[in-house]
Amino acid sequence: KKSITSKMFLFMTFVFPILILGIGGFVGYFSEQSASQGVSIGIIDKTEVLFSEVKNNLERMDSKAEKIAVSKEGEIKQVIKNKELNGVLIIPEDILSDNKAYFYTQDFQNINREQINFSLNPPVINKRLKGEGLPVNKVLSLTRKVDIKPKLLKEEDGVMGMLIPMGLAMFMVLAAIFSGSALMQGIIKEKN
């Protein structure tokens, strides 16, 4: 009984699991914070007409964009380091026909490619439609994506839906505590 009430046993049984959960929550919180922050992107617009629209779209998504002038690909790495950019987006002259843009970065982990696609695609599509002489607003309204809203058919569980899993979790914790104390008692008896 003496070792069950020892400081080390109490610490390892109660404080240590709470400490592990706290560390996990701390890491999760800060990784979510860094992921939700916007990125800073340098843009080389060789078309000379898309930069302002792409910049506005990025700024709506809490990101920053700045126009840069780099003539060689070898200089891009240095520009990313010097200007503290997350990446450089190159919009080629023939993007309207070729449908390709290039994004250079040193770390794809912190870059949301969808964010860059959403900032670049609408201006390119608008320029293509205007180039063909089609009414941009009418075509975009006819080709917009369908907004699917999910609806849950399951009935609400109410209080019991919350109490049953919580009760089972408490039962598991208590079982671990009591089995751990029984194990410790057995070890103490064996040593004596």
Secondary structure, DSSP 8 states (H G I E B T S, - for coil): -TTTTSHHHHIIIIIHHHHHHHHHHHHHHHHHHHHHS--EEEEEESSSSSHHHHHHHHHHTT-EEEE----STHHHHHHHHHTT-SEEEEE-TTHHHH---EEE-S-GGG--HHHHHHHHHHHHHHHHHHHTT--HHHHHHHS----------S---HHHHHHHHHHHHHHHHHHHHHHHHHHHHHHHHHH-
